[in-house]
Amino acid sequence: MVRVWDRVVRSFHWALVLSFITAWFTSHSSEVLHHWAGYAAAALVAMRLLWGVLGTHYARFSQFVRHPATVLRYLAAILSGREARYIGHNPAGGAMVIVLMVAMGSTALTGWLMTTDAYFGVSWVEAAHSLAAHGLLLLVLLHIGGVALASLRHRENLVRAMITGRKRKAAPADIA
């Protein structure tokens, strides 16, 4: 086994999961808890942006953010059942990290705007927040599906890896 995801990345991931679940299920029942979950999500995304530049090898954006053409080739390889195993995030997973962070940031920003004097009760801000939140839910479900697919295809429990930080060592055909 090899250490892939450090404690900061793992803590960020699971804290963001908790903040999203909390915000989602308190959107109509507890305004205070909903707001704090959104603030926590925004702070987590900001922290992860810093860690993506300053963090350990597999935490850095330079390690897993790839050109869109590379992501598209990887998605095509998935469809043909020939995708490579990556030790860190695969190209699709790396793209999903970025898209999820943008969506979470957009949801938090529009939610915060709704609490300001300038935008309180403004219909387009409320609509943007709802659209961002529902879009984020769809992305989360797509992310979970991708994790399940990669776990099955590569015979590797990626949920456990995001808990322990460890994955199976690279085989000769794997991409470290």
C-alpha positions in Angstrom: 0.0 0.0 0.0 1.1 3.5 -0.7 0.0 6.8 0.9 -1.9 8.9 -1.7 -4.3 11.3 0.0 -3.0 13.2 3.0 -5.0 14.1 6.1 -5.8 17.6 4.8 -7.4 16.2 1.6 -9.3 13.5 3.4 -10.5 15.8 6.1 -11.5 18.4 3.5 -13.4 15.8 1.5 -15.4 14.4 4.4 -16.1 17.8 6.0 -17.4 19.1 2.7 -19.6 16.0 2.4 -21.0 16.8 5.9 -21.5 20.4 5.2 -23.3 19.7 1.9 -25.6 17.1 3.5 -26.3 19.4 6.4 -27.1 22.4 4.1 -29.2 20.2 1.9 -31.4 18.8 4.6 -31.7 22.0 6.6 -32.7 24.3 3.6 -36.3 24.4 4.7 -36.0 23.6 8.4 -33.1 25.5 10.1 -32.0 28.7 8.6 -29.1 29.2 11.1 -27.7 25.7 10.6 -28.2 26.0 6.8 -26.2 29.2 6.8 -23.4 27.9 8.9 -23.1 24.8 6.7 -22.8 27.1 3.7 -20.1 29.2 5.4 -18.2 26.0 6.4 -18.4 24.8 2.8 -17.1 28.1 1.5 -14.2 28.1 4.0 -13.4 24.5 3.1 -13.2 25.3 -0.6 -11.0 28.3 0.1 -8.7 26.1 2.2 -8.6 23.5 -0.5 -7.6 26.0 -3.1 -4.6 26.9 -1.0 -3.8 23.3 -0.4 -4.0 22.6 -4.1 -1.0 24.9 -4.6 0.9 24.3 -1.3 0.0 20.7 -0.4 1.5 17.3 -0.8 2.2 15.7 -4.2 -1.2 14.1 -4.8 -3.1 17.1 -3.3 -1.6 19.6 -5.8 -3.7 20.7 -8.8 -0.7 20.4 -11.0 -0.7 16.6 -10.3 -4.3 15.9 -11.3 -5.8 18.8 -13.3 -5.4 17.8 -17.0 -6.2 19.3 -20.4 -9.8 18.9 -21.5 -8.7 16.7 -24.4 -7.0 14.3 -21.9 -10.2 14.2 -19.9 -12.2 13.4 -23.0 -9.8 10.7 -24.1 -10.1 9.2 -20.6 -13.9 9.3 -20.8 -13.7 7.5 -24.2 -11.4 4.9 -22.7 -14.0 4.3 -19.9 -16.7 3.7 -22.5 -14.5 1.1 -24.2 -13.5 -0.4 -20.9 -9.8 0.3 -21.3 -9.2 3.2 -18.9 -5.9 3.2 -17.1 -5.7 3.0 -13.3 -4.3 6.1 -11.7 -2.7 6.3 -8.2 -4.0 9.8 -7.7 -7.1 11.2 -9.3 -7.7 10.0 -12.8 -8.4 12.7 -15.4 -12.2 12.5 -15.0 -11.9 12.6 -11.2 -9.6 15.6 -11.4 -12.0 17.4 -13.6 -14.8 16.5 -11.2 -12.8 17.9 -8.2 -12.6 21.3 -10.0 -16.3 21.2 -11.1 -17.5 20.3 -7.7 -15.4 23.0 -6.0 -16.7 25.7 -8.5 -20.3 24.5 -8.0 -19.9 24.4 -4.2 -18.4 27.9 -4.3 -21.2 29.2 -6.5 -23.8 27.7 -4.2 -22.1 29.3 -1.1 -21.7 32.6 -2.8 -25.3 32.9 -4.0 -26.5 31.7 -0.6 -24.5 34.4 1.1 -25.7 37.0 -1.4 -29.3 36.2 -0.3 -28.4 37.3 3.3 -27.1 40.7 2.2 -29.2 43.9 2.2 -28.5 44.4 -1.5 -29.7 41.0 -2.7 -32.1 39.8 0.0 -35.4 38.8 -1.7 -34.0 39.3 -5.2 -35.5 36.6 -7.4 -32.6 36.0 -9.7 -30.2 35.4 -6.8 -32.7 33.0 -5.2 -33.1 31.2 -8.6 -29.3 31.1 -9.1 -28.9 29.6 -5.6 -31.5 27.0 -6.2 -30.0 26.1 -9.6 -26.5 25.9 -8.2 -27.7 23.7 -5.3 -29.7 21.3 -7.5 -26.8 21.2 -10.0 -24.4 20.4 -7.2 -26.6 17.5 -6.1 -26.5 16.1 -9.6 -22.7 16.5 -9.7 -22.4 14.7 -6.3 -24.5 11.8 -7.6 -22.3 11.7 -10.8 -19.2 11.7 -8.6 -20.5 8.8 -6.5 -21.3 6.9 -9.7 -17.8 7.6 -11.0 -16.2 6.4 -7.7 -18.3 3.2 -7.8 -17.4 2.5 -11.4 -13.6 3.1 -10.9 -13.8 1.0 -7.7 -15.3 -1.9 -9.6 -13.2 -1.6 -12.7 -9.9 -1.4 -10.9 -10.9 -3.7 -8.0 -10.1 -1.0 -5.5 -12.3 0.5 -2.7 -11.9 4.2 -3.3 -14.1 5.1 -0.4 -11.8 3.3 1.9 -8.8 4.9 0.2 -10.4 8.3 0.9 -10.7 7.3 4.6 -7.3 5.7 5.1 -5.4 7.7 2.5 -3.8 4.5 1.1 -4.2 2.7 -2.2 -2.6 -0.3 -3.8 0.9 0.3 -5.2 1.2 1.1 -8.9 1.4 -1.9 -11.2 3.5 -1.5 -14.4 0.5 -0.4 -16.4 -0.7 2.1 -13.8 -0.1 5.8 -13.9 1.5 7.3 -10.7 
